[in-house]
Amino acid sequence: MLRRITVRYSRGFGAAVIAIAALLLAANTGPARAAEPAPVPVSVPVPVPAVTR
């Protein structure tokens, strides 16, 4: 009878270890990347009128 209890607890402990490992791996994967990178904003030069003196 003691052997059955030991097997039952060892299975439960093994399942808990596997569940914790799965949760840790899932938490450390990081966010998903975007499908396309965001466009880089381009500055357009503004013409400056010449000053005559």
C-alpha positions as CSV (number, residue, x, y, z in Angstrom):
1,M,0.0,0.0,0.0
2,L,2.8,2.4,0.8
3,R,4.2,1.7,-2.7
4,R,1.0,2.9,-4.4
5,I,1.0,6.1,-2.4
6,T,4.6,6.7,-3.3
7,V,3.9,6.1,-7.0
8,R,0.9,8.4,-6.9
9,Y,2.9,11.3,-5.3
10,S,5.8,10.8,-7.6
11,R,3.5,11.1,-10.7
12,G,1.9,14.2,-9.3
13,F,5.3,15.8,-8.5
14,G,6.6,14.9,-12.0
15,A,3.5,16.5,-13.6
16,A,4.0,19.6,-11.5
17,V,7.6,19.9,-12.5
18,I,6.7,19.6,-16.2
19,A,3.9,22.1,-15.8
20,I,6.2,24.7,-14.2
21,A,8.8,24.1,-16.9
22,A,6.2,24.7,-19.7
23,L,5.0,27.9,-18.0
24,L,8.6,29.2,-17.7
25,L,9.4,28.4,-21.3
26,A,6.1,30.1,-22.5
27,A,6.8,33.2,-20.4
28,N,10.3,33.7,-21.7
29,T,9.5,33.5,-25.4
30,G,8.9,37.3,-25.7
31,P,6.4,39.2,-27.9
32,A,5.8,38.3,-31.5
33,R,7.4,40.4,-34.2
34,A,5.4,42.5,-36.6
35,A,4.9,41.2,-40.1
36,E,6.4,44.2,-41.7
37,P,8.8,46.8,-40.1
38,A,7.4,50.3,-39.5
39,P,8.4,52.8,-42.2
40,V,11.1,55.2,-41.2
41,P,9.9,58.8,-41.3
42,V,11.8,60.9,-43.9
43,S,12.3,64.6,-43.3
44,V,11.6,66.8,-46.4
45,P,13.8,69.9,-46.8
46,V,11.9,73.2,-46.7
47,P,13.0,75.9,-49.1
48,V,14.1,79.1,-47.3
49,P,13.8,82.3,-49.2
50,A,17.1,84.3,-49.7
51,V,17.4,87.5,-47.8
52,T,18.6,90.5,-49.9
53,R,20.3,93.4,-48.2
